[in-house]
Amino acid sequence: MKKIFTYAFVTALAAVLIASCTKEKVYDDNSYWLSQEQGRVVYSSNSCGYYVVETNYGYTIIRNLDGLRVYEEDLMYGNFGAYGNRNFYNYTANIITNGTVVEYDLSYIQAQDAIDYYCPYGKANGSKIKESSTSQSKMSRPATLMNK
């Protein structure tokens, strides 16, 4: 009787360990992603499920959906110019993350206000979005890209 319980316990433990293992989404063919829009993460916080990406067209607020951590200064590729769920390629970590674009093409002040709205607990830490030297001269997004 002891052997049956021991074998059942070991089998159950092995099943749990094997089932809990997950594989990261590592992408080897970068050509598709490198043809997409590029941005750099300028705000990321442990206490908030949102992060901010700076692109040539302004700042984009993204809600992280898959739990993969994005860090400040990570280089990202994807479609940052439209609302909705999509995948993004984190070039720095060489992984694909899933997120929802909730705001895009924002100025620095608008992005700071938006991240304060989405992450109210970041205010206590005095968290601010990193402002780059090129943030004053953002381009307007072409109308053809906005309709994709």
N, C-alpha and C positions, 0 to 999 in steps of 0.2 A: 504494500500500500504506500509506503514511503517513496519507493522508486517512482510510482505513478505520479504522485504529487510533485516530486523533484523534476521529473522529465516534463511535466505539464508546465511547471513554473519556468524552467529554462527555455522551453519552446516559446512560451508567451513573451518572455523577456527578449529573446532573439527576434521575434516578430515585431515587437515594438521598436527595437533599435533599428532594424532594417527599414521599417515603414517611416521612421522619423528622419532618415537621411534624404536630403534633397540636393539637387544639382543646381549650381548657379547657371544663369543663362549667359554663357560666354560666347561671343560672336567672333569668328575668325576672318570672315570676308568683310573688310571695312569699306569696300568701294561704294556700296549703296549708301551707307551712313555718312561717309565723308562728302557725298554729293548733296547732303541736306544742309539746312541752315546751322550755323555754328553759334554757340553761346557759352558763356562762362558763369559758373555758379558764384553769386556774390553774397548770398545769405542762405544759411542752413543752421538749424538748431535742433538739439536733442529733444527739446520740449514741444516741438511743433512739427506737424506733418506736412508742412509746406516749405518750399524753397524758392529762391528767386534766381533767375537766369538773365544775364545781360546779353543782349544781341545787338546787331547793328541798327535795329529798328526801335530799341527801347528795352524795357524790363518786362519779363514774363513771370507770373506767379504760377507755380505748378504744385498741385496736391499730389504727394507721393502715395501710390496705391499698393505697391508690392512690398514695402518694408525694407527695401535695399537702401542703405544709408548713402546719401549724397553729401559730399563735403565742399566747403568753400574752396574756390579756385579749381574745381573739377571742370574739365572741358567737355561739353555736351554737344550732341548733334541730333537734329530732328526737326519737326514742324512746330515751331514756337509761335506761329502767326495765326492761330485759329483756336476757338474753344473746342473742348472735348477730350475724350480719352485717347491716348496713343502711347506708343513706345518711343523711348529716347535712348540714344547710345551714349553711355558714359565712356568717353575715350580714355580718360585717366585711369579708370578702374577696369576697362575692357569688359563691361557688362551692359546688358540691355535692361533698362528700368521702365516701369509702367507708371504713367501719371496722367493727371487731368489738368489741362490748361484752364485756369479760372479767370485770369486776366492777362492781357498781352499788349504790347506796344505802349507801355506806361513810361512816363517821365520818372526821374529819380524821386521827386516829391510824391507823385501818385503811387509809386511802388512802395515807398516807405509807409504811406497811409494805409495801403492795402495790406501789407504784411502785419501792421499793427492791428488791423481789423481781424485778419485770419488767425493771428497768433497773439492774443492779448497778454499772455504771460511773458512774452519776450520783452515787454516794456519794463518790467521790474529789473531785468538784467541790463537795461540800457542798450539793447541790441540795435544796431544800425546796419543798413545795407552798405556794403563797401562801394564807394563811388569811384569810378575810374576817371582817368584824365580825359577820356573821349566821350564821356556821358553827356556833355553839353552839345555835341554835334551829331545827333542821331538823324538818320535818314527817314523818309516817309516810305511806308511799305507800298509797293506797287499794287494796283487794284487787281491785277491778274493773280497775284499770290494770295490775296485775301479771300478769293472766291473758291479756292481749292478745298 
